[in-house]
């Protein structure tokens, strides 16, 4: 079986999804090949954003303040169940293309 997965290095959903996939495959009896593919959440981003993440998201129209807070709380709860602490308050929005090149 072949599984193709697209993910961005900065996306917590991608990270948790890959982590859950790997855990599920540990007990899977059949041969599985997992192919990871780069996906840029913001391919237009050419440099770090010089403002807090929550402000940038709201100003861009990506989400309302309430939606960002609810999403962050949900992700932090998912992370906590996995023993992961997501620190969205100190997160810097920056291009991930270089990180993808390093991985490749």
ABEGO torsion letter per residue (X at the ends): XBBBBBBBAABAAAAAAAAAAAAAAAABABBBBBBBBBBBABAABABBBBBBAAAAAAAAGABBAAAAAAAAAAAAAAAAAAGBBBBAAABBBBBAAAAAAAAX
